[in-house]
Amino acid sequence: MKFGRLAWLIVPWVVFVSLALGWVGYWHYAASQAERQLTTWQFNQNAGGAQVSHGTIVRHGFPALLRLEIPNISYAPARGGWRLQTARADLNVDLLNPQHIILKAAAPIAVSRADGAITNVSAQSLVASVRMQGGVLAVAGIEGDNVVLDDPAQPGALTIAKLVANTRPDPRRAGDYQLALQADNLTLPRPVRSLETFGLSAPLLRAAIVVEHGAALLTGSQNDPLGPWREAGGKLRFEALDLNWGPLQTSATGEGELDAQRRLEGRLVIPIGRPAPILNAIANGQNIGADARSALQLLAAGYLVTGRQITLDVGANSGVLTIENIPVRLLAPVY
């Protein structure tokens, strides 16, 4: 009897200690696996011509969480023509689903390009997450609060109060990716050429985009980062593009790509409920030619009288931006 009563006292403690020791072992195993995968990825990237480096990794979060503090990160893809650097990022691993990782920026990020231009990215909170399934990307995303993109060589900075972006493989065709993007309360760094009268504030930008042949984006060349994507037939298909900006409140559809000179080429179809204010705003832009201004003002006057809604056709072809087939301005190469 005494042994039985003693066993009832001892057994729960034995079970508890066994579980605790098992969890300790699992936590360290999960941490080691995460570090090993990071080391393997770094080795493979460097072997392929990329340049990846970071400081000594420090483990945090035991026993409930697993966070790897990664200092002094530097990453330059093999053929991308850009480099990312930051003083620190934290890699958080879901202990119950190690294939789900979350990377949180713990310091500003500097992105430098081959032409010497630099974009500094800072945010109140900036988190990227990746979830794999069977060794293949299932979904990846970025979420940020009060995000600021600043080019020190240019006036102003782009600010976004709330940014959410997610991407996943498109099940309709191998190699394509779906991209969902929402940016709330954007403030542009400076007026957009030919659309100066639209102002700098855009309360909403929301897009559902299919990146055709998106896998080719991972094989950029040193001086032509989007070249392999274009040669593969890469194209952006805008299944929905919602925008509130100045006189414009609309939901557009269309597609876009790059021509041989790396200029934008494509078409947007934009339903407009009140076209007159938009056409007048464009006509009053600082860089609109006299003929284009007169034609746009004439169009605006007609729509103001009739009150008709229209579907505005915005095109980019052979380096010329057109609105309703009226040439508005020349387009420079994207890079």
C-alpha positions as CSV (number, residue, x, y, z in Angstrom):
1,M,0.0,0.0,0.0
2,K,2.8,2.4,0.9
3,F,4.5,1.7,-2.3
4,G,1.3,2.3,-4.3
5,R,0.7,5.6,-2.6
6,L,4.4,6.5,-3.1
7,A,4.1,5.6,-6.8
8,W,1.2,7.9,-7.3
9,L,3.3,10.7,-5.9
10,I,6.4,9.9,-7.9
11,V,4.9,9.0,-11.3
12,P,3.5,12.4,-12.1
13,W,6.8,14.0,-11.3
14,V,8.7,11.5,-13.4
15,V,6.3,12.2,-16.3
16,F,6.7,16.0,-15.9
17,V,10.5,15.8,-15.7
18,S,10.6,13.5,-18.8
19,L,8.4,15.9,-20.8
20,A,10.4,18.9,-19.6
21,L,13.7,17.2,-20.6
22,G,12.1,16.1,-23.9
23,W,11.0,19.7,-24.6
24,V,14.5,21.1,-23.8
25,G,16.0,18.6,-26.2
26,Y,13.4,19.4,-28.9
27,W,13.9,23.2,-28.5
28,H,17.7,22.9,-29.0
29,Y,17.2,20.4,-31.9
30,A,14.8,22.9,-33.6
31,A,17.3,25.7,-33.0
32,S,20.1,23.6,-34.5
33,Q,18.0,22.7,-37.5
34,A,17.1,26.3,-38.2
35,E,20.7,27.3,-37.9
36,R,21.8,24.4,-40.1
37,Q,19.2,25.3,-42.8
38,L,20.4,29.0,-42.7
39,T,24.0,27.8,-43.1
40,T,23.1,25.5,-46.0
41,W,21.1,28.3,-47.7
42,Q,24.1,30.7,-47.3
43,F,26.5,28.1,-48.6
44,N,24.3,27.4,-51.7
45,Q,23.9,31.1,-52.4
46,N,27.6,31.8,-52.2
47,A,28.4,28.8,-54.3
48,G,26.0,30.1,-57.0
49,G,27.7,33.5,-57.1
50,A,25.8,35.4,-54.5
51,Q,27.4,37.2,-51.5
52,V,25.8,36.4,-48.2
53,S,27.3,37.2,-44.8
54,H,26.2,37.7,-41.2
55,G,27.5,37.9,-37.7
56,T,27.3,35.2,-34.9
57,I,23.8,34.0,-34.4
58,V,22.4,34.2,-30.8
59,R,19.5,32.0,-29.6
60,H,16.6,33.5,-27.6
61,G,13.1,32.6,-26.4
62,F,13.6,29.4,-24.4
63,P,11.4,27.6,-23.5
64,A,8.2,28.8,-25.2
65,L,9.6,30.6,-28.2
66,L,12.5,30.2,-30.6
67,R,14.1,33.4,-31.9
68,L,17.5,33.6,-33.7
69,E,19.1,37.0,-33.6
70,I,21.2,37.5,-36.8
71,P,23.4,40.6,-36.7
72,N,25.2,42.4,-39.5
73,I,23.4,40.9,-42.5
74,S,24.6,41.5,-46.0
75,Y,23.0,39.9,-49.1
76,A,23.8,40.5,-52.8
77,P,22.2,38.0,-55.4
78,A,24.4,36.5,-58.0
79,R,23.0,38.5,-60.9
80,G,20.6,41.0,-59.3
81,G,22.7,44.2,-59.4
82,W,21.7,45.2,-55.8
83,R,22.7,44.6,-52.2
84,L,20.7,44.6,-49.0
85,Q,22.3,45.4,-45.6
86,T,21.0,45.7,-42.1
87,A,22.4,45.7,-38.7
88,R,20.1,43.0,-37.4
89,A,17.1,40.8,-38.1
90,D,15.3,38.3,-35.9
91,L,14.3,34.9,-37.3
92,N,11.3,33.4,-35.4
93,V,10.6,29.7,-35.8
94,D,7.2,28.2,-35.1
95,L,8.1,25.3,-32.8
96,L,4.9,23.4,-33.7
97,N,5.5,24.0,-37.5
98,P,9.2,24.6,-38.2
99,Q,8.5,25.1,-41.9
100,H,6.8,28.4,-41.0
101,I,9.4,31.1,-40.3
102,I,9.0,34.8,-39.6
103,L,11.8,37.3,-40.2
104,K,11.4,40.6,-38.4
105,A,13.6,43.6,-39.2
106,A,15.2,44.9,-36.0
107,A,17.1,47.8,-37.7
108,P,16.8,50.0,-40.8
109,I,17.5,48.3,-44.2
110,A,19.7,49.8,-46.9
111,V,19.3,48.6,-50.5
112,S,22.1,49.8,-52.8
113,R,22.0,49.3,-56.6
114,A,24.7,48.9,-59.2
115,D,24.3,52.5,-60.3
116,G,25.1,53.8,-56.8
117,A,21.6,54.7,-55.8
118,I,20.5,53.7,-52.3
119,T,17.1,53.3,-50.8
120,N,16.8,53.2,-47.0
121,V,13.9,51.3,-45.6
122,S,12.7,51.9,-42.1
123,A,9.4,51.0,-40.3
124,Q,7.7,51.0,-36.9
125,S,7.3,47.2,-37.6
126,L,8.3,45.2,-40.6
127,V,7.8,41.5,-40.7
128,A,8.3,38.9,-43.5
129,S,7.0,35.3,-43.2
130,V,7.5,32.2,-45.3
131,R,5.7,28.9,-45.1
132,M,7.0,25.9,-47.0
133,Q,5.1,22.8,-47.8
134,G,7.0,19.7,-49.0
135,G,10.1,21.8,-49.6
136,V,8.1,24.1,-52.0
137,L,6.9,27.7,-51.2
138,A,3.3,27.7,-50.1
139,V,3.0,31.4,-49.2
140,A,5.2,34.3,-48.4
141,G,4.3,37.7,-47.2
142,I,5.4,41.1,-45.8
143,E,3.5,43.3,-43.3
144,G,4.7,46.7,-42.2
145,D,3.5,49.7,-40.2
146,N,4.6,53.2,-40.9
147,V,7.0,52.1,-43.6
148,V,9.4,54.8,-45.1
149,L,11.4,54.4,-48.3
150,D,14.0,57.2,-48.6
151,D,16.5,57.8,-51.4
152,P,19.0,60.2,-49.9
153,A,19.8,61.6,-53.4
154,Q,16.2,62.5,-54.1
155,P,13.9,64.9,-52.4
156,G,11.1,63.5,-50.2
157,A,10.3,60.0,-49.1
158,L,7.6,57.5,-49.8
159,T,5.6,56.6,-46.7
160,I,3.0,53.9,-46.2
161,A,0.9,53.8,-43.0
162,K,0.0,50.1,-43.5
163,L,1.5,47.7,-46.0
164,V,0.4,44.1,-46.6
165,A,1.7,41.9,-49.4
166,N,1.4,38.2,-50.0
167,T,2.5,35.9,-52.8
168,R,1.9,32.3,-53.6
169,P,2.3,30.0,-56.6
170,D,-0.6,30.3,-59.1
171,P,-2.3,26.9,-59.3
172,R,-3.5,27.7,-62.8
173,R,0.0,27.6,-64.4
174,A,3.4,26.4,-63.2
175,G,5.9,29.2,-62.8
176,D,3.3,31.9,-62.3
177,Y,2.8,33.6,-59.0
178,Q,-0.2,35.4,-57.5
179,L,0.6,38.7,-55.7
180,A,-1.9,40.5,-53.4
181,L,-0.9,43.9,-52.3
182,Q,-2.6,46.6,-50.1
183,A,-1.1,49.9,-49.1
184,D,-3.1,52.3,-46.9
185,N,-2.5,56.0,-46.7
186,L,0.5,56.5,-49.1
187,T,2.4,59.7,-49.3
188,L,4.4,60.1,-52.4
189,P,7.9,61.6,-52.2
190,R,7.3,64.1,-55.0
191,P,4.7,64.8,-57.6
192,V,4.3,62.3,-60.4
193,R,5.2,63.8,-63.8
194,S,2.2,64.7,-65.9
195,L,-0.1,64.0,-62.9
196,E,1.2,66.7,-60.6
197,T,-2.3,68.0,-59.8
198,F,-3.3,64.6,-58.3
199,G,-1.3,65.5,-55.2
200,L,0.9,63.4,-53.0
201,S,-1.6,61.6,-50.9
202,A,-3.2,58.3,-51.9
203,P,-5.5,56.8,-49.3
204,L,-5.7,53.3,-50.9
205,L,-3.8,51.2,-53.3
206,R,-4.9,47.6,-53.6
207,A,-3.9,45.1,-56.3
208,A,-4.4,41.5,-57.3
209,I,-1.6,40.7,-59.8
210,V,-0.4,37.6,-61.6
211,V,3.3,37.6,-62.3
212,E,3.6,35.4,-65.4
213,H,6.9,33.4,-65.5
214,G,7.6,34.8,-62.0
215,A,10.2,32.0,-61.4
216,A,12.5,33.7,-64.0
217,L,12.8,36.7,-61.6
218,L,15.2,34.7,-59.6
219,T,17.7,34.5,-62.4
220,G,18.4,38.2,-63.0
221,S,21.7,39.3,-64.7
222,Q,24.2,41.8,-63.1
223,N,23.3,44.8,-65.3
224,D,19.9,43.7,-66.5
225,P,18.0,42.3,-63.4
226,L,14.7,41.9,-65.3
227,G,16.2,40.7,-68.6
228,P,15.8,37.0,-68.1
229,W,12.2,37.5,-66.9
230,R,11.4,39.5,-70.0
231,E,13.0,37.0,-72.3
232,A,11.0,34.3,-70.7
233,G,7.8,36.1,-71.6
234,G,7.4,37.8,-68.2
235,K,4.3,40.0,-67.8
236,L,2.2,41.5,-65.0
237,R,-1.5,40.8,-65.3
238,F,-3.6,43.1,-63.2
239,E,-6.7,41.2,-62.3
240,A,-7.8,44.1,-60.1
241,L,-6.1,47.4,-59.3
242,D,-8.0,49.7,-56.9
243,L,-6.7,53.2,-56.4
244,N,-7.9,56.3,-54.6
245,W,-5.7,59.2,-55.5
246,G,-6.7,62.8,-56.0
247,P,-9.7,63.0,-58.4
248,L,-9.3,59.2,-59.2
249,Q,-11.3,56.5,-57.5
250,T,-11.4,53.4,-59.6
251,S,-10.8,49.7,-60.0
252,A,-8.7,49.0,-63.1
253,T,-7.6,45.9,-65.0
254,G,-4.8,45.4,-67.6
255,E,-1.4,44.1,-68.1
256,G,2.2,45.3,-68.4
257,E,5.7,44.3,-69.4
258,L,9.0,45.7,-70.5
259,D,10.0,46.4,-74.1
260,A,13.5,45.8,-75.5
261,Q,14.7,49.1,-74.2
262,R,13.3,48.3,-70.7
263,R,10.4,50.8,-71.0
264,L,7.0,50.1,-69.7
265,E,4.6,48.6,-72.3
266,G,1.0,47.6,-71.7
267,R,-2.5,48.8,-71.2
268,L,-4.8,49.7,-68.3
269,V,-8.5,49.8,-68.6
270,I,-9.9,52.2,-66.0
271,P,-13.6,52.7,-65.4
272,I,-14.3,56.4,-64.5
273,G,-17.5,57.5,-62.9
274,R,-16.6,61.3,-63.2
275,P,-14.1,61.7,-66.0
276,A,-14.1,65.5,-66.3
277,P,-12.2,66.3,-63.1
278,I,-9.5,63.7,-63.9
279,L,-9.0,64.9,-67.5
280,N,-8.8,68.5,-66.4
281,A,-6.3,67.6,-63.7
282,I,-4.1,65.8,-66.2
283,A,-4.5,68.7,-68.7
284,N,-3.3,71.1,-66.0
285,G,-0.1,69.1,-65.3
286,Q,3.2,70.9,-65.6
287,N,4.7,68.7,-68.4
288,I,1.7,68.4,-70.7
289,G,2.2,69.8,-74.2
290,A,-0.1,72.5,-75.6
291,D,-1.8,70.2,-78.1
292,A,-2.4,67.4,-75.5
293,R,-3.7,70.0,-73.1
294,S,-6.2,71.4,-75.5
295,A,-7.4,67.9,-76.5
296,L,-7.8,66.8,-72.9
297,Q,-9.7,69.9,-72.0
298,L,-12.0,69.4,-74.9
299,L,-12.7,65.9,-73.9
300,A,-13.3,67.0,-70.3
301,A,-15.8,69.6,-71.4
302,G,-17.8,67.1,-73.4
303,Y,-18.0,64.7,-70.5
304,L,-18.9,67.5,-68.1
305,V,-21.9,68.4,-70.3
306,T,-23.1,64.9,-70.9
307,G,-22.4,63.5,-67.4
308,R,-21.4,60.2,-69.0
309,Q,-19.2,57.6,-67.4
310,I,-16.3,56.3,-69.4
311,T,-13.7,53.6,-69.5
312,L,-10.4,55.3,-69.7
313,D,-7.8,53.6,-71.8
314,V,-4.2,54.2,-70.7
315,G,-1.5,52.7,-72.8
316,A,2.3,52.5,-73.0
317,N,3.7,51.5,-76.4
318,S,7.0,52.3,-78.2
319,G,8.1,54.5,-75.3
320,V,5.0,56.8,-75.4
321,L,2.3,57.1,-72.7
322,T,-1.1,57.6,-74.1
323,I,-4.5,58.4,-72.6
324,E,-7.5,57.7,-74.9
325,N,-4.9,57.3,-77.7
326,I,-3.7,60.9,-77.1
327,P,0.1,61.0,-76.6
328,V,0.9,62.5,-73.2
329,R,4.6,62.1,-72.8
330,L,7.6,59.9,-73.5
331,L,8.6,57.1,-71.2
332,A,12.2,56.6,-70.0
333,P,13.6,53.1,-69.4
334,V,12.7,51.7,-66.0
335,Y,16.5,51.2,-65.4
